[in-house]
């Protein structure tokens, strides 16, 4: 066998994409990501951004376990928010993190492993918030929080609706056809308090010498009409009453950047466009900013014991200063 053939074989064995299947196989991994979501509606644009830390904990035959933590600072339209309508929801949700997530072999969230610790943190935080604020905004968010903390199932459902987690923990670790694509249906929680919208997409994988890229391009394939979604219906209703009711139309374009050796997602850019009474466009971006220490002492209830090595920053850190 020639040197070039040996090299090609070695590169193939090192790649996380083998035999038309993408594999998730990090030996150790801990990194900080910048998260950005841009809402566009009727010429009004609003942007939210913050940072998430993701640490690989362990891998078994069919599952992987990762820890997700959120930084305290967040920005709306490049400014530190001062409005209570913005501050309180973010503060209320802080008890969720750190979040220990278990995924299946395809990359989907299959469970939350630290639900009991999360409930304990909520009791402590609720007391703190009640002393800090005394208004109807807090009361509303406390009620919503306690509703989804009633059971592990309702809490997991809430986490599946998170914009960033939904895309990061997505079923990309699958087998592809000889043409390196798969036709599938995905769901994305585009509208608040309404079940996720269904899309039919073509998922295609491309491997280069540097990385692996996955694209998902498709259109809405949901039995509900636009009015169903606007009225908050989780099932078809208005288009059954009136078959001429306007169908819901929209597209999605998602691009993943995947580490060639480990199969770890290093970033994604997702764009969802829908045609309601007013056209809406949502762009979600999540990119690796810096590598943290790969071995940390993680104690779920005590974040003071986590240590980090000197971070290694990359290009996308310029997008997420602060």
MOURTA-V954593 format. One record per helix or strand of 3 or more residues. SS is the DSSP state (alpha for helix, beta for strand). FROM is the first residue (numbers start at 1). LEN is the number of residues. Records with the same first field share a line. If there is no record, write none. Layout:
SS: FROM-LEN  FROM-LEN
This chain:
alpha: 3-12  84-13  115-18  136-13  152-9  163-6  226-5  238-4  303-3  315-6
beta: 30-12  44-16  64-13  99-5  109-4  181-8  197-11  211-10  250-10  265-11  279-13
